[in-house]
Amino acid sequence: MRFRAAPFQNYTARGLLNFDFEMAYGAHFSFETGLKRPVAHTFVCETHMKLGYARVSKTDGSQTLDLQMDALAAAGVSPDQVYSDEASGKRDDRPGLEACLKALRSGDTLYTWKLDRLGRDLKHLVTTVRGLSDRGVGLSVLTGQGANIDTTTSSGKLIFGIFAALSEFEGDLIRERTMAGLAAARARGRRGGRKFELTKNQIRLAQSAMANRATHMAQLCQELDISRATLYRYVGPDGALRGHALKALES
């Protein structure tokens, strides 16, 4: 519960001061009390929460959250403050993680058993933790790789900074290798990108067939083993070549 008492200069004739109480997640109530003299200060009492996140990859019951729940409880996280998912870490749509991130407030700390429970890769982890840091939320990893990360401490922030630098370095290496590979392929006459659905001969056949009003679309698509939408990407109803066809013929 968060408690706040706000002073004001102009009191009523009875000398009443209004106290506002705000629960951590939105509930609010107030009362008035009589005072004989003005109050010249503001004070705030807040309870910072410990929230936990746990995840298992399989939903067939072969994996349980027991080990993670025990570790979070030992760290002082209440069981009713633990959010969980049964989903692969590669998935973006994890309702438990989304609800957990929404529930966190400035000054709170998120606890997780291992770093890989939270994110699918290093880049995603860095983005998530940076978002928490910007909101004033700490992260504490209890075990495994990254167990020394505790962004509520100076040393933990330093270690996370190293992780962030490694993530950026990894991204740069991937881009450099990709560009080098594309350059080498172009030097050998190869071009990257998606392959065309029709060969040059098939495009000419489709062009000739579409120019003939007696052509049956279904038969032509079946013969070329393509859908009607794919055919229209290459050739118009009157047999005119379209963008995909021109690119394929130039390749």
Rosetta blueprint (number, residue, H / E / L):
1 M L
2 R E
3 F E
4 R E
5 A E
6 A L
7 P L
8 F L
9 Q L
10 N L
11 Y L
12 T L
13 A L
14 R L
15 G L
16 L E
17 L E
18 N E
19 F E
20 D E
21 F E
22 E E
23 M L
24 A L
25 Y L
26 G L
27 A L
28 H E
29 F E
30 S E
31 F E
32 E E
33 T E
34 G E
35 L L
36 K L
37 R L
38 P L
39 V L
40 A L
41 H L
42 T L
43 F E
44 V E
45 C E
46 E L
47 T L
48 H L
49 M L
50 K E
51 L E
52 G E
53 Y E
54 A E
55 R E
56 V E
57 S L
58 K L
59 T L
60 D L
61 G L
62 S L
63 Q L
64 T L
65 L L
66 D H
67 L H
68 Q H
69 M H
70 D H
71 A H
72 L H
73 A H
74 A H
75 A L
76 G L
77 V L
78 S L
79 P H
80 D H
81 Q H
82 V E
83 Y E
84 S E
85 D E
86 E E
87 A L
88 S L
89 G L
90 K L
91 R L
92 D L
93 D L
94 R L
95 P H
96 G H
97 L H
98 E H
99 A H
100 C H
101 L H
102 K H
103 A H
104 L L
105 R L
106 S L
107 G L
108 D L
109 T E
110 L E
111 Y E
112 T E
113 W L
114 K L
115 L H
116 D H
117 R H
118 L L
119 G L
120 R L
121 D L
122 L H
123 K H
124 H H
125 L H
126 V H
127 T H
128 T H
129 V H
130 R H
131 G H
132 L H
133 S H
134 D H
135 R L
136 G L
137 V L
138 G E
139 L E
140 S E
141 V E
142 L L
143 T L
144 G L
145 Q L
146 G L
147 A L
148 N L
149 I L
150 D E
151 T L
152 T L
153 T L
154 S H
155 S H
156 G H
157 K H
158 L H
159 I H
160 F H
161 G H
162 I H
163 F H
164 A H
165 A H
166 L H
167 S H
168 E H
169 F H
170 E H
171 G H
172 D H
173 L H
174 I H
175 R H
176 E H
177 R H
178 T H
179 M H
180 A H
181 G H
182 L H
183 A H
184 A H
185 A H
186 R H
187 A H
188 R L
189 G L
190 R L
191 R L
192 G L
193 G L
194 R L
195 K L
196 F L
197 E L
198 L L
199 T L
200 K H
201 N H
202 Q H
203 I H
204 R H
205 L H
206 A H
207 Q H
208 S H
209 A H
210 M H
211 A H
212 N L
213 R L
214 A L
215 T L
216 H L
217 M H
218 A H
219 Q H
220 L H
221 C H
222 Q H
223 E H
224 L H
225 D L
226 I L
227 S L
228 R H
229 A H
230 T H
231 L H
232 Y H
233 R H
234 Y H
235 V E
236 G L
237 P L
238 D L
239 G L
240 A L
241 L E
242 R L
243 G H
244 H H
245 A H
246 L H
247 K H
248 A H
249 L H
250 E H
251 S L
